[in-house]
Amino acid sequence: MGNVRIVSEPVPELSARAPYLVGKAQAAPHLGDVTGEISDITYLPDSDRFATLVERRGWLAGYEVGLVQDIPLGGSSRSQQRCSFDLDTADARIGGWFNHNLGRKISAHKRWVRFEASDAYVTCSGDTPIVVVPLKRQTGILVVTERPAGVALYDGRTGKLTITTDTAAVPGPSYPLSLAGRQREGTAAIGSFSDWWFERSGWDASEDGANAGNESEFTLQYHDGSGRGAYVTPLTPQGEASSVVAVSTVPTRQEGGALAPITVHRLDPTWSSPKSLVALIKAEYRDVCCYNDDQVFEVVPTGGSTWTATVGSDQNLLYRVEGRGLPDGREASCLKTADGVLIRCAYAAPGSPEEKELKRREEEKQKAAGTPKPGEAGDLTAYTPEQLAELQRRVSEEVVRRLKGS
């Protein structure tokens, strides 16, 4: 547990991205006449794009194409790049039969390395598809653990397999996601032996069904423009509690054969469980969610104690809802357009940028209506009848308030 840090510092600011389900749904229309089956969808934080690996149908077949596409939350850009495999030369895939099994080729090239099929992804180097397989190795005798062991690179044109520990030039999340998940699960052992035995220490991933199909290890990009990424997971206490009290982060890249550091950020304020947040969104913003095919997608941490959920259909993201936890015991949330323009708030956290923006808009509205601020004198003859009626209403409300106060 030497690589685990538990801090009270806020989570570094992260960029919101399109959900995995949307990435998979939008890949199918861009595959054209491809007859294969989508094997997996992976988010590449280095380029802020989604990569889709497509298997060719048949027992003795490999992969057919790789698709890398841009799926912005806001805007209309839908750029994509498709690179095709040489079906005769590069005819191996993970889980393939006989000599068409990529795992066998990796084992023949380097013994005793392990990998998970779900960790593999594809990138396009020009017109050449490159399958990237993050590798792991086992260490220890009585207590066996895993460590990163570089990556295997499979050239989709020549069929050449290369294994390297220098992952600096490899695009995408070269650190095994499955290993990051095991490290996060290992936080249950941060206490004493009895605490571990009776499950009184550490945290669990928030798995209440709201983020179906993708509950933990969200691959997100840091908002600092560096292109760095992290596997991010909302955490709940062990037991029956469901509120999110911490967020874990593991880098998507790590040089060498040591474990990547895992940092657990304690949240203050905490936020409700993802399932409760979905119900809150449907109640507070019922005019935009959810009817027809619209739904609330992933609820993901995006820095500090904030979370972001996307709203829309898998082909058209319309809104995002951003929250700031439970200040004063009430979940703060604001509705924004998909590209981040504030629309309104169900409750704006005190001192938040959203509260300041709403106050600025109200002041501009009052100024445009000609309503004087408190303490200002105004020429009543210049007021329209509607403005005079509004002013009289406000004066009456203030008089009633002061009478009740006395």
N, C-alpha and C positions, 0 to 999 in steps of 0.2 A: 504493500500500500504506500510505498515511498513516493510514488509518482502522483498521488492524490493530494490536491490542495482544496481546503474548504475555507472560503473567504466570505466576507460580508460586502465586498465590493460589487457594484452593479455589473450586470452583464454588458460587455462591450456592444455597441450599437451594431445591429445586423440588418441587412436589407431584406425586405419582403420579396417573395418570388411567387410565381404561379405554382399551384399545388401539383403534386405528382399525378393525381388522377386526371387533371387537365392536360398535363404534358403527354400522358399516354393517349388520351382521347384525340388530341390534335395531331398526333403522329400518324394515325391511320389514314386520314385524307391526303397526306403528302407522300404516301408510299407508292402511289400510282399503280402500275400493273404488277407490283410485287405480290407473289403468291404465298410467301412465307408467313410465319407466326412471330409476333412480337415476343422476344425473349425477356427483355427487361428494359426499364427506363431509369436513367441515372441523371442527376443534376450535376453539372460541371461548374463549380463555383469560380474557377479561373476565368472562364469566358461568359458566365451567367447564361448558359444555354443548357438544353436538355438533349441527352444522347439516347438513341433508341437502337438496340441491336435486334436484328430480325433473323430467325433461323429459317433455313430452307427445308421444305418438307421432304421427307424420305428418311429411310434408315441409314443409308450410307452417304449422307449429305452434311455439309457444314453450314456456315452462315451465308445469307444471301446479300443483304445490304446493311449499311450503317447509316443512320439519319441523325444529324445534329441540327437542332432548330432553336430559334429565338422565340420565346413566348413571353412578351412583356405583360406586366399587370395593366398598364395603361398604354394607349396608342394603338396604331394599326400595323406596326412592323411585324412581319411574319417571315423573316428571312430563314432559309434552311439550306443545308448542304447534304447531298446524298452521295455516298461512295459505295460502289459495288465490289463484292468479292469475286475473285477468279474462281469459278465453280469447279474447275478441274485441278488447279494447283493448290489452292487454299481450301481444302475440303474437310477440315476438322472443326469440331465444336465441342464445348463442354457437355459431357453426357452423350457424346456420339458413340457409334458402334465400331468395334474393332480398331483398325488403323485410323479411323476418322474421329477418334476420341482425343480431344485437346489435352485432357488431363493426363493421359498416357504419355503424350509427347513431352509434357512438362516434367513428369516423373523420370522419363528416360534422359532428359537433359540435365536434371538436377534431382538427386534422390532426397527423400525425407522432407520435402516441402509440402505444405498443405494449402488449401484455398477453399473458399466458399463460392459456389456458382453465382450467388446473389451479389458478390463483391465485384464481379467482372463488368466491364463496360466497353464502349467503342468510341473512338475518335476518328476524325477524318483528317489525314495529312495530305491536303490537296485532294486528289481522286483516290487515294489509297486508304482503305480502312485499316485501323490498327486496333486489335482487341487487347485491352489492358486487363491483366489478371493480378491483383494484389496477392502476394504470397505470405505465408506464415510458417514458422518453424517451432517445434516443440523443444522445451528445455526442462531440465530436472529429471530426477529418477523416481523418488517416492511421491513428490509433489510435482506434477507436470503442468507447466504453463506454456503459453504461446507468446511468440515475439514476432515482429514484422521481419520479412526476409526478402525485401525488394519486390519487383514486379516481373511478370512474364509478358512479353510483347509479341503478339502474333500478327505478322504481316498478311493482310488480306489479298495481296496481289501475288506474292512469291511463295507464301506458305512458310516463310522462314520464322523460326522461333528464337527469341533472344531473352535471356534472363539477366537482369541487372539490379544492383543495389543502389545505383545512382538515379534517384527518382526526381531530381531537380527539374529535368527537362520534360518529364512526363506530364501531359496535361490531365487535369481531372483529379479526383480524390484518390491518390495512390496509397494512402494508409487504409488497411482493411476495415470496412465498416463493421463487420462482424466482430473484429477484435475490439473496436471502440465500444460495442455493445457489451462485451464481456467485462471490460474495465468498469463500465457504469454499473453493471450488476455486482461487481466486486466491492462497491461502496458499502454493501451490507456488512462488511467485516471491519468497519472502522472502529467499532467499540470492542468490548471485552468478548471472550469466548462465549460466556453465558448470554450476552446481548445478541451475538450472532445466532446462537442455538435457538433462542426464543424469539428471534426476528424482532428485536427491539432497537436496532441501530440501522443507520443507512436510510436509503430511499428506494422507492419503486418508481418505474415509469408510469406516467398517468395513462392508464388503459381503461377508460370508461366507455369506449365505443365511439366517441365523437370523431376521432381521427382514424376511422376504419381503414385498415390496410397500411397505415403508416403512423404508428403510435410513438415511435422513439427514433433517436438519431436522425433528426432532420438535417439535411445538408444545406447550409446557408452560407451566404457570402458576407464578410464584414463590410460595413458601410464606409470604411475609410478609403475605398478606391484602390486598395492594394491587390485585390483579387484573391486574398487569402480566404479560406473557408474553414468551417468547423461543423462537427456533428453535434447538434444541440438537442437536448431532451428535457422537457418539463418533468419535474420530480414531485412526488407526493410522499408523505411519511409512511413508514411501514404500518400496516393495520388497516382500519376501516376509514380513516380520514381520506378525503378526496381533493382537498384544496391543494393547489400547487404552491409549494413553499420554497423551492429551489430550482435551479436550472444548471445542468451539467454541460460542459463544452470540452470537446476533444478535437485537436487540429486534424484536418484532412490530409496533411502532409507531415512526414517525419523522416529526417535523414538518419541513416544508421540502423542498427539492429535493436535499439532500445525501445521500450514502450513510450508512446506519446504521453505527455502529461494530461491528466484530466483535472479540470477545475470545477468545483461545485460552488455556485454563487447562491448564497441565501438571499431570498427576496424580502424586501421591506418597502412597501406593503406586499403581502401575498396576493394571489388571485384565485378566483373560483376554479373549480374543475372545468376542463374543456366542455364536458357535457352540459354543465350549468351555463357556460358562456354561450353555447349554441342556443339554448332555450331563451337566454336573455336577449340575444340578437333577434330571434323570431318575435319576441314580445315587444321590444322597444322600437324595432324598425319593421313593423309588419307591412308597411306600405311598399317596401322594396324586397322583402323576403318573407315567405318563400312561396312562390306559386309557379305554375307550369313546371318546367324542368329546373328551376333555380333551386340552389341549396347553399348551405354554409359548408365551405371546404375547411382545410386544415386550420387549426388554431395553433399558431407557432409563436415562440418567444422571439422578440425582435430588439432586445436590449433593455438595460435597466430593469424595471419590473413590468415592461410593456409586452403586450401580445397583439397579434394581427390575425384576423380571419378574413378570408375572401368570400365574396357572395356573387353568385351568378350561375351560369350553366357551364358545362365542360367545354363548350365552344365559344363562350362569350362571357368573360369576367366583367361585371358591371361595377361592383363596389368593393370596398374593404372597410372593415370595422376594426378600429384600434382602441385598445384599452390600457389602463394604467393601474390595474390591481384594485385593491379595496381601501382607498383612503377614506377615513371616517366611517368605515364599515359598509360602504356602498361601492359597488363595482362601477368604475368610471369607464365610459365608452363613448366613442364618437364615430359617426358615419362619414365616410369620405368616398370620393370617386375612386375608380380603380387606380388612377395615377396619383392619388394622394391629396386631392383638393378637398378641403373641409366643407361638409354640407351642414351638419348639425350635430349636437351632442345630446345624449340622454342624460348624462351627468358629466360635466367637465371637471377634472381634478383641479383643486385649488392650486394656482400658480403654474399650471401647465400651459404650453404654447397654445393649445386649443382654447382655453379660457381667455387668454389674452387676445386671440384672434376674434372671438365672439364679442368681446367688449369693444374692440376696435370697430367691428361692423355695426354694433348698436350705436356707437357715437356718430359714425358716418351717417347712419339712417336718421338719427335725431337732427343732425346738422342739415341734411338734405330736406327734412320736413319743416325746418325752421323752428323747431322747438328749442327754447333756451335751456342751457344747463342750469343746475341749481345755483342761485345767487346772481344770475345774469338778468338784466332788464331787457325787455323787448318791446317793439312797437306793435301793439295789438291790432292797430288798424290795417297792418300789412298781412294779418292772418286770414286764411280762408275759413269759411264756416266749419269745414271738417277739422282744421287745425285747432280752432277755438273749442270745438266740442271735445277733442282729445285732451286739450289743456284743462278744461273744466272737469273732465273725468278724473284726471290725475290729481287735481287739487282736492276734489271730494274724497278720494281714497286717502290722501295724506291727512286730511282733517279727521277722518274716522280713525285712522291709525293712531293719531296723537291723543284723541279722546279716550280710546281704549287704554293707551299707555298711562294716562293720568288716573 
